[in-house]
Amino acid sequence: MIAILLNDNSFEQDIRELLMAYYPGEGFSHSEEDSSQAFLVVRGERSENPGTENETGTERPTENLFRITLMPGGAGDAREEELSDAVSADFSCRTEAKNAVKRMLYGLLRRRTGRELPWGTLTGIRPTKIAMTKFSEGWNEEQIRRYMKETYYTSDGKIELSLDVAGRERSLLSTIDYQNGYSLYVGIPFCPTTCLYCSFTSFPIGKWEGRTGLYLEALFREMEYTANRMKGRQLSTVYFGGGTPTSLSPSDLDLLLCRLENLFPLNHTREITVEAGRPDSITKEKLAVLRRHGITRISINPQTMKQETLDLIGRRHTVEQVRETYRMAREMGFDNINMDLIVGLPEETIDDVRCTMEAVRELMPDSLTVHSLAIKRAARLNTQKELYGGLHIVNTQDMIDLTARFAREMGLSPYYLYRQKNMAGNFENVGYAAPGKECLYNILIMEEQQTIVGCGAGTTTKVLFPEQNRIERAENVKEVEQYISRTDEMIGRKERLLSALCGE
């Protein structure tokens, strides 16, 4: 545990997030009493030196100081050196002050651990947004490189990745209608089983056998409301996620896609993606339904091609099933197949990652999304530490570089990236794709440049108000029974935002 003791909480979140980057999975306390239980105590003190008159009679402005001290707690190594530093900043500009405080803390943590982070002080989930914003302001690449290096201490490799992805995103999004367009996310909160690392809204499909119609009935009401409210606007992309949508039966899938086609005009829709993520949820009958409805992109996600790891993380399918379902989809005519992988899975080494990449290269998917393992609070890896706390979890730059090299050899280029808290190795998630096979929805959801309406349990609606350059959100409840009984409430949450968007 880490104790964070501040006399001013203005930068508490920023300090905590940078500590999380250095010490993923650690808990935090803000109580002096708990410092005896902590291995590290972080003290932060903000002070002001009032302005004084100098020899020429000119008043010197007030000096704002923020001092951070790192010291071993009661559960730490008493031989650890106490480290301290202070920074003077203009606290009237929060962004500048925040960055100054984080740079100071980063310097202390670098001295304490002997480690640099690949993204430096950046803890947000959208690093490409910096490059995208600066490009829109007329900055060139060299100016952006210098800014990211000096402001955030970002490594050269991550700066180049950000610039590469940002340039590709700008090109792909240049034809999207932000003012009148929107995207639709449909959540299917069912899976064959729940993976060890999963924190998404997902419930075992077996417990809903014979009752999925209740969920679909509620979902259709929300979709109908959305179609009516957004009438006259272009639907750019549709994404069926979850969960695993292909956990549904072929008849339920057919019913769902028929309802989409009946409710929404799809003549301007650029792509429709269905997460067929779990190979043990895919059948020839289900793929036939997706083909009949013109689904343009699917995901078949192994996460790893090491059988022992699949067994450990609770994915009840085999490596051979991954190959079989992928080849079946190809034979049935699917020409845009994505595969998701996770680097940093328990007990995996760089040799395991290499074997996975070699197996994936044999299949040659059209896109590849490489995730760095992030251990969320709701995941069993975190909630059941007594069972899984001893597992060896490691992610390194060499592993990340290995996946990037294989992607390049497969003709795939990075087109979007995002980050999460508590990621193994403090790295990133990167989407690679062959030319023309990129997923526009993935870019839109990350860059927050278009309204995205979420329907279903556990989904989020993000409404973009372009004139004010702001995003407002409406959350749906996660639990399926609650969603079914409170669908009108979920619609009401959207109505406040969407009516404002539509000028009513």
C-alpha positions as CSV (number, residue, x, y, z in Angstrom):
1,M,0.0,0.0,0.0
2,I,1.0,3.6,-0.7
3,A,0.0,6.4,1.7
4,I,-0.6,9.8,-0.1
5,L,-0.6,12.6,2.4
6,L,-1.3,16.1,1.0
7,N,-2.1,19.4,2.5
8,D,-3.7,20.4,-0.8
9,N,-5.6,17.9,-2.9
10,S,-5.5,19.9,-6.1
11,F,-3.1,17.4,-7.7
12,E,-4.1,14.2,-5.8
13,Q,-5.4,12.4,-8.9
14,D,-2.4,13.3,-11.0
15,I,0.0,12.2,-8.2
16,R,-1.9,9.0,-7.7
17,E,-2.1,8.1,-11.4
18,L,1.7,8.5,-11.8
19,L,2.3,6.4,-8.8
20,M,-0.1,3.8,-10.3
21,A,2.1,3.8,-13.4
22,Y,5.2,3.0,-11.4
23,Y,3.4,0.6,-9.0
24,P,0.5,-1.0,-10.8
25,G,-2.0,-2.9,-8.7
26,E,-1.1,-1.1,-5.4
27,G,-3.7,0.2,-3.1
28,F,-3.7,3.8,-1.7
29,S,-4.6,5.4,1.6
30,H,-4.9,9.1,2.5
31,S,-4.7,8.5,6.3
32,E,-1.7,9.4,8.4
33,E,-2.6,6.4,10.6
34,D,-2.2,4.0,7.7
35,S,1.4,5.1,7.0
36,S,2.6,2.4,9.3
37,Q,1.0,-0.2,7.0
38,A,2.4,1.4,3.8
39,F,5.7,0.5,2.1
40,L,5.9,4.1,0.7
41,V,4.7,7.4,2.1
42,V,4.2,10.3,-0.3
43,R,3.9,13.7,1.3
44,G,2.9,16.7,-0.7
45,E,2.9,20.3,0.7
46,R,1.8,23.4,-1.2
47,S,3.0,26.7,0.2
48,E,3.0,30.3,-0.8
49,N,5.7,32.9,-0.3
50,P,3.9,36.3,-0.5
51,G,5.2,38.9,-2.9
52,T,7.8,41.3,-1.6
53,E,9.2,44.6,-2.7
54,N,12.7,44.4,-4.2
55,E,15.4,47.1,-4.2
56,T,13.9,48.9,-7.2
57,G,10.5,49.2,-5.5
58,T,8.9,46.6,-7.8
59,E,6.8,44.0,-6.2
60,R,7.9,40.5,-6.7
61,P,4.9,38.2,-7.4
62,T,3.7,35.6,-5.0
63,E,5.8,32.4,-5.3
64,N,3.8,29.1,-5.2
65,L,5.7,26.1,-4.2
66,F,4.8,22.4,-4.2
67,R,7.1,20.0,-2.4
68,I,6.9,16.2,-2.6
69,T,8.8,13.9,-0.2
70,L,9.1,10.1,-0.7
71,M,9.9,8.2,2.4
72,P,9.6,4.5,3.4
73,G,6.5,3.7,5.4
74,G,6.2,1.3,8.3
75,A,6.0,-1.7,5.9
76,G,8.8,-0.5,3.8
77,D,12.6,-0.9,3.9
78,A,13.8,1.6,6.5
79,R,17.2,1.8,4.7
80,E,15.5,3.4,1.7
81,E,16.7,6.9,1.1
82,E,14.2,9.7,1.7
83,L,13.9,11.8,-1.4
84,S,12.4,15.3,-1.7
85,D,12.1,18.1,-4.2
86,A,10.0,21.2,-4.8
87,V,8.8,23.1,-7.8
88,S,7.6,26.7,-8.3
89,A,4.6,27.0,-10.6
90,D,1.9,29.3,-11.6
91,F,-1.1,27.7,-9.9
92,S,-3.6,29.9,-11.7
93,C,-2.9,27.8,-14.8
94,R,-3.8,24.3,-13.6
95,T,-2.4,22.5,-16.7
96,E,1.0,24.0,-16.4
97,A,1.1,23.5,-12.6
98,K,0.0,19.9,-13.0
99,N,2.6,19.1,-15.5
100,A,5.3,20.8,-13.4
101,V,4.3,18.7,-10.3
102,K,4.2,15.5,-12.3
103,R,7.7,16.1,-13.8
104,M,9.0,16.7,-10.3
105,L,7.4,13.5,-8.9
106,Y,8.6,11.6,-12.0
107,G,12.2,12.6,-11.2
108,L,11.8,11.4,-7.6
109,L,10.3,8.1,-8.7
110,R,13.0,7.6,-11.3
111,R,15.7,8.1,-8.7
112,R,13.9,5.7,-6.3
113,T,13.3,2.9,-8.8
114,G,16.0,3.4,-11.3
115,R,13.4,3.1,-14.0
116,E,12.0,5.4,-16.7
117,L,8.5,5.0,-18.1
118,P,8.1,4.7,-21.8
119,W,5.4,7.4,-21.8
120,G,7.1,9.5,-19.2
121,T,4.6,11.5,-17.1
122,L,1.7,10.8,-19.5
123,T,-1.1,8.9,-17.6
124,G,-4.1,9.7,-19.8
125,I,-5.7,7.1,-22.1
126,R,-5.4,9.0,-25.3
127,P,-1.8,10.1,-26.0
128,T,-2.4,10.6,-29.7
129,K,-4.9,13.4,-28.8
130,I,-1.9,15.6,-28.0
131,A,-0.4,15.1,-31.5
132,M,-3.9,15.4,-33.1
133,T,-4.6,18.7,-31.3
134,K,-1.2,20.2,-32.2
135,F,-1.5,19.2,-35.8
136,S,-4.9,21.0,-36.0
137,E,-3.2,24.1,-34.5
138,G,-0.7,24.1,-37.3
139,W,2.3,22.5,-35.5
140,N,4.8,20.5,-37.5
141,E,6.2,17.1,-36.4
142,E,9.4,18.5,-35.0
143,Q,7.6,21.0,-32.8
144,I,5.3,18.2,-31.5
145,R,8.3,15.9,-30.8
146,R,10.1,18.7,-28.8
147,Y,6.9,19.5,-26.9
148,M,6.2,15.9,-25.9
149,K,9.8,15.4,-24.9
150,E,10.1,18.5,-22.8
151,T,6.6,18.5,-21.3
152,Y,6.0,14.8,-20.6
153,Y,9.5,13.2,-20.8
154,T,8.0,10.8,-23.4
155,S,10.5,8.4,-25.0
156,D,11.5,8.9,-28.6
157,G,9.9,5.6,-29.6
158,K,6.5,6.5,-28.1
159,I,6.6,9.9,-29.7
160,E,7.2,8.4,-33.1
161,L,4.3,5.9,-32.5
162,S,2.0,8.8,-31.5
163,L,2.9,10.8,-34.6
164,D,2.5,7.8,-36.9
165,V,-0.9,6.9,-35.5
166,A,-2.1,10.5,-35.4
167,G,-1.2,11.0,-39.1
168,R,-3.1,7.9,-40.1
169,E,-6.1,8.8,-37.9
170,R,-6.4,12.3,-39.5
171,S,-6.5,10.8,-42.9
172,L,-9.1,8.1,-42.0
173,L,-11.4,10.6,-40.2
174,S,-11.2,13.2,-42.9
175,T,-14.4,11.9,-44.5
176,I,-16.4,11.5,-41.3
177,D,-19.4,13.9,-40.7
178,Y,-18.9,15.1,-37.1
179,Q,-21.7,17.6,-37.1
180,N,-24.5,15.4,-38.4
181,G,-23.1,11.9,-38.0
182,Y,-23.0,9.5,-35.1
183,S,-22.1,6.0,-34.3
184,L,-24.0,3.2,-32.5
185,Y,-22.6,0.7,-30.0
186,V,-24.8,-2.2,-29.1
187,G,-23.8,-4.2,-25.9
188,I,-24.5,-7.9,-25.6
189,P,-23.4,-8.7,-22.0
190,F,-23.0,-12.4,-22.3
191,C,-20.0,-14.7,-22.6
192,P,-19.4,-18.5,-22.5
193,T,-17.3,-17.9,-19.4
194,T,-15.6,-14.9,-17.7
195,C,-11.9,-14.6,-18.2
196,L,-9.5,-14.1,-15.3
197,Y,-8.5,-10.5,-16.4
198,C,-11.9,-9.4,-17.6
199,S,-13.7,-6.4,-16.0
200,F,-16.2,-5.8,-18.8
201,T,-20.0,-6.1,-18.5
202,S,-20.2,-9.9,-19.0
203,F,-22.4,-12.7,-17.6
204,P,-22.3,-16.4,-18.3
205,I,-24.6,-17.1,-21.2
206,G,-25.6,-20.5,-19.6
207,K,-27.4,-18.7,-16.8
208,W,-29.6,-16.9,-19.4
209,E,-30.5,-20.0,-21.5
210,G,-34.1,-19.6,-22.6
211,R,-34.3,-16.0,-21.2
212,T,-32.2,-13.9,-23.7
213,G,-35.4,-12.7,-25.3
214,L,-36.1,-10.6,-22.2
215,Y,-32.8,-8.8,-22.7
216,L,-33.4,-8.4,-26.4
217,E,-36.9,-7.0,-25.9
218,A,-35.5,-4.3,-23.6
219,L,-32.6,-3.6,-25.9
220,F,-34.9,-3.2,-28.9
221,R,-36.9,-0.5,-27.0
222,E,-33.7,1.4,-26.4
223,M,-32.6,1.0,-30.0
224,E,-36.0,2.1,-31.3
225,Y,-35.8,5.3,-29.1
226,T,-32.3,6.0,-30.5
227,A,-33.4,5.5,-34.1
228,N,-36.3,8.0,-33.7
229,R,-34.3,10.5,-31.7
230,M,-31.4,10.5,-34.2
231,K,-33.6,10.5,-37.3
232,G,-32.1,12.7,-40.0
233,R,-28.5,12.1,-38.9
234,Q,-26.1,9.8,-40.7
235,L,-25.1,6.6,-38.9
236,S,-21.4,6.3,-39.6
237,T,-20.4,3.1,-37.8
238,V,-22.1,0.3,-35.8
239,Y,-20.3,-1.9,-33.3
240,F,-21.7,-4.9,-31.6
241,G,-19.6,-5.6,-28.5
242,G,-20.0,-6.9,-25.0
243,G,-19.4,-9.5,-23.7
244,T,-19.4,-11.7,-26.8
245,P,-22.3,-11.1,-29.2
246,T,-21.9,-14.5,-30.8
247,S,-22.8,-16.0,-27.4
248,L,-26.4,-15.5,-28.7
249,S,-28.1,-18.2,-30.7
250,P,-28.3,-18.0,-34.5
251,S,-32.0,-17.1,-34.2
252,D,-31.3,-14.3,-31.6
253,L,-28.5,-12.9,-33.8
254,D,-30.7,-12.9,-36.8
255,L,-33.5,-11.1,-34.8
256,L,-31.0,-8.5,-33.5
257,L,-29.6,-7.7,-37.0
258,C,-33.0,-7.6,-38.6
259,R,-34.1,-5.1,-35.9
260,L,-31.0,-3.0,-36.7
261,E,-31.8,-3.0,-40.4
262,N,-35.5,-2.1,-39.8
263,L,-34.8,0.7,-37.4
264,F,-31.8,2.5,-38.8
265,P,-31.0,3.7,-42.3
266,L,-27.6,2.1,-43.1
267,N,-27.0,3.6,-46.6
268,H,-24.3,5.9,-45.2
269,T,-22.9,3.4,-42.7
270,R,-19.2,2.8,-43.3
271,E,-18.7,-0.4,-41.3
272,I,-20.6,-2.8,-39.1
273,T,-18.4,-4.8,-36.6
274,V,-19.4,-7.8,-34.6
275,E,-17.2,-9.1,-31.8
276,A,-17.1,-12.8,-32.4
277,G,-14.4,-12.8,-29.9
278,R,-14.5,-16.2,-28.3
279,P,-13.9,-19.1,-30.7
280,D,-16.0,-21.3,-28.5
281,S,-19.0,-19.1,-29.3
282,I,-18.7,-19.3,-33.0
283,T,-20.5,-21.8,-35.3
284,K,-21.0,-22.0,-39.0
285,E,-24.7,-21.2,-38.5
286,K,-23.9,-18.0,-36.7
287,L,-21.3,-16.9,-39.3
288,A,-23.9,-17.5,-42.0
289,V,-26.3,-15.1,-40.2
290,L,-23.5,-12.5,-40.1
291,R,-22.7,-12.9,-43.7
292,R,-26.4,-12.8,-44.7
293,H,-26.8,-9.4,-43.0
294,G,-23.7,-7.9,-44.6
295,I,-21.5,-7.6,-41.5
296,T,-18.3,-6.0,-42.8
297,R,-15.8,-6.8,-39.9
298,I,-15.6,-9.5,-37.2
299,S,-13.1,-10.2,-34.5
300,I,-11.9,-13.7,-33.6
301,N,-9.7,-13.2,-30.5
302,P,-7.3,-15.8,-29.2
303,Q,-5.5,-13.4,-26.7
304,T,-2.7,-16.0,-26.8
305,M,-1.8,-19.1,-28.7
306,K,-0.4,-20.9,-25.7
307,Q,-2.8,-23.6,-24.5
308,E,-1.6,-23.5,-20.9
309,T,-2.3,-19.8,-20.6
310,L,-5.8,-20.2,-22.2
311,D,-6.6,-22.8,-19.5
312,L,-5.2,-20.6,-16.7
313,I,-7.2,-17.5,-17.7
314,G,-10.5,-19.3,-18.1
315,R,-10.9,-19.3,-21.9
316,R,-12.4,-22.7,-22.5
317,H,-11.3,-23.2,-26.0
318,T,-8.3,-24.6,-27.6
319,V,-5.6,-23.1,-29.9
320,E,-6.8,-25.4,-32.6
321,Q,-10.3,-24.0,-32.3
322,V,-8.9,-20.5,-33.0
323,R,-7.4,-21.8,-36.2
324,E,-10.5,-23.7,-37.2
325,T,-13.0,-20.8,-36.7
326,Y,-10.7,-18.4,-38.4
327,R,-10.3,-20.6,-41.5
328,M,-14.1,-21.3,-41.5
329,A,-14.8,-17.5,-41.5
330,R,-12.3,-17.0,-44.4
331,E,-13.9,-19.8,-46.4
332,M,-17.3,-18.2,-45.9
333,G,-16.1,-15.0,-47.4
334,F,-15.2,-12.7,-44.5
335,D,-12.5,-10.4,-45.8
336,N,-11.9,-8.2,-42.7
337,I,-11.1,-10.3,-39.7
338,N,-9.4,-8.8,-36.6
339,M,-7.6,-10.8,-33.9
340,D,-6.9,-9.5,-30.3
341,L,-3.9,-10.5,-28.4
342,I,-2.8,-9.6,-24.8
343,V,0.9,-9.2,-23.9
344,G,1.7,-9.6,-20.2
345,L,-0.6,-12.6,-19.5
346,P,0.3,-14.6,-16.3
347,E,3.4,-16.8,-16.6
348,E,4.1,-15.8,-20.2
349,T,7.6,-15.0,-21.4
350,I,8.9,-13.3,-24.5
351,D,9.3,-16.8,-26.1
352,D,5.6,-17.4,-25.5
353,V,4.8,-14.1,-27.2
354,R,7.0,-15.0,-30.1
355,C,5.3,-18.3,-30.6
356,T,1.9,-16.6,-30.5
357,M,3.0,-14.1,-33.1
358,E,4.3,-16.8,-35.4
359,A,1.0,-18.7,-35.1
360,V,-0.9,-15.5,-35.9
361,R,1.3,-14.8,-38.9
362,E,0.4,-18.1,-40.4
363,L,-3.3,-17.1,-40.3
364,M,-2.7,-13.5,-41.6
365,P,-5.6,-11.6,-40.1
366,D,-6.5,-8.2,-41.7
367,S,-6.0,-6.4,-38.4
368,L,-4.4,-7.1,-35.1
369,T,-5.0,-5.4,-31.8
370,V,-2.2,-5.9,-29.3
371,H,-3.2,-5.2,-25.7
372,S,-1.0,-4.8,-22.7
373,L,-2.6,-6.6,-19.8
374,A,-4.4,-4.1,-17.5
375,I,-5.5,-5.5,-14.1
376,K,-8.8,-3.7,-13.3
377,R,-10.4,-3.6,-9.9
378,A,-13.3,-5.9,-10.9
379,A,-11.1,-8.5,-12.5
380,R,-10.7,-11.8,-10.7
381,L,-6.9,-11.3,-10.9
382,N,-7.5,-8.4,-8.5
383,T,-10.5,-9.5,-6.4
384,Q,-9.1,-12.9,-5.7
385,K,-5.5,-12.1,-5.0
386,E,-5.3,-15.0,-2.5
387,L,-5.6,-17.3,-5.5
388,Y,-3.7,-15.5,-8.1
389,G,-1.4,-13.1,-6.3
390,G,1.6,-15.4,-6.8
391,L,1.3,-15.5,-10.6
392,H,4.3,-14.0,-12.5
393,I,3.1,-11.1,-14.7
394,V,5.7,-9.3,-16.8
395,N,5.6,-7.0,-19.9
396,T,8.7,-5.5,-21.4
397,Q,9.6,-3.1,-24.3
398,D,11.2,-6.1,-26.0
399,M,7.8,-7.9,-26.0
400,I,6.1,-4.8,-27.4
401,D,8.7,-4.3,-30.0
402,L,8.4,-8.0,-31.0
403,T,4.7,-7.6,-31.7
404,A,5.2,-4.4,-33.7
405,R,7.9,-6.1,-35.8
406,F,5.6,-9.1,-36.6
407,A,2.7,-6.7,-37.4
408,R,5.0,-4.9,-39.9
409,E,6.1,-8.1,-41.5
410,M,2.4,-9.0,-42.0
411,G,1.8,-5.7,-43.8
412,L,-0.1,-4.1,-40.9
413,S,0.4,-0.5,-39.8
414,P,-0.6,1.1,-36.5
415,Y,-3.8,3.1,-36.8
416,Y,-5.0,3.7,-33.3
417,L,-3.8,3.4,-29.7
418,Y,-5.0,3.9,-26.2
419,R,-3.8,3.3,-22.7
420,Q,-5.3,2.0,-19.5
421,K,-4.5,2.3,-15.8
422,N,-2.6,-0.5,-14.1
423,M,-1.1,-1.8,-17.4
424,A,1.7,-4.3,-17.1
425,G,4.9,-2.4,-18.0
426,N,3.0,0.9,-18.4
427,F,2.8,0.4,-22.1
428,E,-0.3,0.8,-24.5
429,N,-2.8,-1.0,-26.7
430,V,-2.2,-0.7,-30.4
431,G,-4.4,-1.5,-33.3
432,Y,-2.6,-2.5,-36.5
433,A,-4.4,-3.0,-39.9
434,A,-3.8,-3.6,-43.6
435,P,-4.7,-0.6,-45.8
436,G,-8.5,-0.2,-46.0
437,K,-9.1,-2.6,-43.1
438,E,-8.9,-0.2,-40.2
439,C,-11.9,0.1,-37.8
440,L,-13.2,3.6,-37.8
441,Y,-15.3,3.0,-34.7
442,N,-12.1,2.3,-32.7
443,I,-10.7,5.6,-33.7
444,L,-13.9,7.5,-33.0
445,I,-14.4,6.1,-29.5
446,M,-10.8,6.9,-28.5
447,E,-10.5,10.4,-30.0
448,E,-14.0,11.5,-28.9
449,Q,-14.7,13.4,-32.1
450,Q,-18.2,12.1,-32.7
451,T,-21.3,11.3,-30.7
452,I,-21.6,7.6,-29.9
453,V,-24.9,6.3,-28.6
454,G,-24.6,3.1,-26.5
455,C,-27.6,0.7,-26.2
456,G,-27.6,-2.2,-23.8
457,A,-26.5,-3.1,-20.3
458,G,-23.2,-1.5,-19.2
459,T,-22.9,0.8,-22.2
460,T,-22.0,4.5,-22.3
461,T,-23.4,7.2,-24.5
462,K,-20.9,10.0,-25.3
463,V,-22.5,13.1,-26.8
464,L,-20.3,15.6,-28.5
465,F,-21.3,19.2,-28.6
466,P,-19.0,20.6,-31.3
467,E,-19.7,24.2,-30.7
468,Q,-18.6,24.1,-27.1
469,N,-16.0,21.3,-27.8
470,R,-17.2,19.3,-24.9
471,I,-18.4,15.7,-24.2
472,E,-21.2,14.7,-21.9
473,R,-21.9,11.1,-20.9
474,A,-24.9,8.9,-19.9
475,E,-24.2,5.5,-18.3
476,N,-26.4,2.5,-18.5
477,V,-26.6,0.1,-15.5
478,K,-24.4,-3.0,-15.9
479,E,-26.5,-5.7,-14.3
480,V,-28.8,-7.4,-16.8
481,E,-31.9,-7.7,-14.6
482,Q,-31.6,-4.1,-13.6
483,Y,-31.3,-3.0,-17.2
484,I,-34.4,-4.9,-18.2
485,S,-36.5,-3.4,-15.3
486,R,-35.1,0.1,-15.8
487,T,-35.0,0.5,-19.5
488,D,-37.2,3.6,-19.4
489,E,-34.8,5.2,-17.0
490,M,-31.8,4.4,-19.3
491,I,-33.8,6.1,-22.2
492,G,-34.5,9.1,-20.0
493,R,-30.8,9.5,-19.2
494,K,-30.1,9.7,-23.0
495,E,-33.0,12.0,-23.7
496,R,-31.6,14.9,-21.7
497,L,-28.4,14.8,-23.7
498,L,-29.7,13.9,-27.1
499,S,-32.5,16.5,-27.0
500,A,-29.9,19.1,-26.3
501,L,-27.8,17.8,-29.2
502,C,-30.7,18.0,-31.5
503,G,-31.5,21.6,-30.4
504,E,-34.8,20.8,-28.6
